[in-house]
Structures are given as structure tokens and as C-alpha cells.
Amino acid sequence: MGRENFRRRLYPRVTGMHNTSREVVHALMPYDALLAPTLTRPAVRIGSLPSNPATGADEIYGWIAFTFPFNSTGQPAISIPNGFSKAGCRSRCKSSDAPVTKPA
């Protein structure tokens, strides 16, 4: 009974994730490549996140907003170092390409 309940809850969520992934890929198909920041803020020193343990997950998810769409859609992407912040932490940008398709 527990497994069946788990499957009943999991299936719609996985289906929703796959449908959203297809919508994102479809919306980006007219473009040859996409250049975007990797993160919403400069990198932080190791050990400084989360700044508040009670809201840590929200803080981190807000920080990786540009990263997870490509992780969930399976599109090829690369994060490229492009300098340093005033605090001396690396700054990066992300380049993404259309998904690999089979030749016609």
C-alpha cells in the first residue's frame, strides 16, 4: 500500500517536470545559443551559506535560479569563469545550446 501511494504521488510530479522541461526546450529552440549568468549573485566563500539555517534552502534556491532549468531539461550547458568579484570570488557565465537531436 505504501509503494502504491508513493507512485500515485510521484507520477504526476515527474510528468509535470517532464512537461515543463519540454516547454522550456521548445521556447529556446529558435536560438542557437543562450548566454546567461550562472548564478544570481557572485560566488561566496566556502562555509558562508546558508547565512540563516532556518531559511537556507530558500536562499540557495534563489541563488541557483539560472542553473536548475538546464539541469532539469538536459540541455548541454557550460559554466565559464569570467573574472572575480570585488571580494575576490570567481564570477561565471553559462552558455547553453539546443539539445542534441538525431540527424534526419
PyMOL commands that set and color helices and strands:
alter all, ss='L'
color gray80, all
select helices_A, chain A and resi 2-28+53-63+68-73
alter helices_A, ss='H'
color red, helices_A
select strands_A, chain A and resi 33-37+77-84+90-97
alter strands_A, ss='S'
color yellow, strands_A
deselect
rebuild
show_as cartoon
